[in-house]
Amino acid sequence: LETAVDFLKRGAYDYLSKPFMLPDLIDKVHEVISKSRKKRIEKNILNDLKEIRSQRFKNLRIYEDIFASKRDGLLILDTEGIIEKVNPGFEEMSGLRESELRGRPISYLNGRIFPDLCFDDIRKITSQTGEWKKEVRANKAGGEQWIANISLFPVSDEKGVVFAYSAIINDVTSLRSVEKAYFASLEKTNLAQGAIIFGLARLAEYRDRATGYHLERIRSYSKKLAEMLQHAPDFRGRIDEKFLHNIYRTAPLHDIGKVGISDNILLKKGKLTVEEFEIMKTHTLIGYHTLNSIRREYGDMDFLNMGIEIAYCHHERFDGKGYPQGLKGAEIPLSAQIVAVADVYDALTTKRVYKEAYSHQKALQIMNEERGAHFDPRIYDVFLSISTDFDRIRQNFVERDKEETENHNPPLKAV
């Protein structure tokens, strides 16, 4: 017994008293091996846990450094929306110290910094979408205004249970100021671009004073028809806001090629001869080459591409008997087909050097005969359904023309 106790003190696992049976020895050895394996496993687990703890402390230090050095505002909230931690970035942008904010609900910032922040709404939205995001006009503690972009995210453990919320606040005041200046500049550019386009189109009709508000009417008619086609089943998906914007700007370019047609043909009061009409038809080619030269110089632009389509193809016919290419049906660009309807209506209802103006009803009677021939029947039927809108647009410009004439040519008074 003394010997057994001595060896146990030295680290022995167990002992057997003699005499013993061999099976007892084998069972004891198996027990020792099993216990030894368990100890090794426990030791490895303990070492792994120590390594994990060491890594987490290392990560935590990294996160703490990031949290402290981040220039954006960072907040850590508990599951009830109570502020647990605030980084220096938020202290700087808000003018409030962490000591003042810690332990307070996020609603404490309402009125002081942000508009109303409802944590119940935030929690509900993040549970559904994983993020709550909003851009608001904020105030610093000293009253200075700034624009804040706020994003809140739930923070979950390994089991997916939310135990905190993190809020990231970006000061986007400078960015929005730059964007505002950019969009203002872009708007000016677009206005200048539109003015140049319209100025080019004016060249074509400048010699013919009788056309009045021809370009204004054409673009108004074209946009109105395009807006209605946008909702027609056959054209849904082919017309968007960009298409509407571009057709309004480029429809006036349809006859820009007429700058290359001589006055004796362009302003002729009688019917054109066959030879004269062939020359007149070249205005589509002149318009194409004029605009295409701009495209070659400055590259593809949506509005310019549409302008080329319209200038080149607005005299094509649905039945293929138009010019200059003899395109048929769907081969004709949609923009050109829309402008063709507008152009014919305008030509019929206004006075020209070679004819008097027809009434709205008379113009419709003439155009009805061209359904399926000159015009795509689907487009023409939509036009027919809104023809009263065309008539109203026409009458508005008649009134404008009358007012302008009276203002520039006041009646003489007897003296």
Secondary structure, 3 states (H helix, E strand, C coil): CHHHHHHHHCCCCCCCCCCCCHHHHHHHHHHHHHHHHHHHHHHHHHHHHHHHHHHHHHHHHHHHHHHHHCCCEEEEECCCCEEEEECHHHHHHHCCCHHHHCCCEHHHHECCCECCCCHHHHHHHHHHHCCEEEEEEEECCCCCEEEEEEEEEEEECCCCCEEEEEEEEEECHHHHHHHHHHHHHHHHHHHHHHHHHHHHHHHHHCCCHHHCCHHHHHHHHHHHHHHHHCCCHHHCCCCCHHHHHHHHHHHHHHHHHHHHCCHHHHCCCCCCCHHHHHHHHCHHHHHHHHHHHHHHHHCCCHHHHHHHHHHHHCCCCCCCCCCCCCCCHHHCCHHHHHHHHHHHHHHHHCCECCECCCCHHHHHHHHHCCECCCECHHHHHHHHHCHHHHHHHHHHHHHHHHHHHHHHCCCCCCC
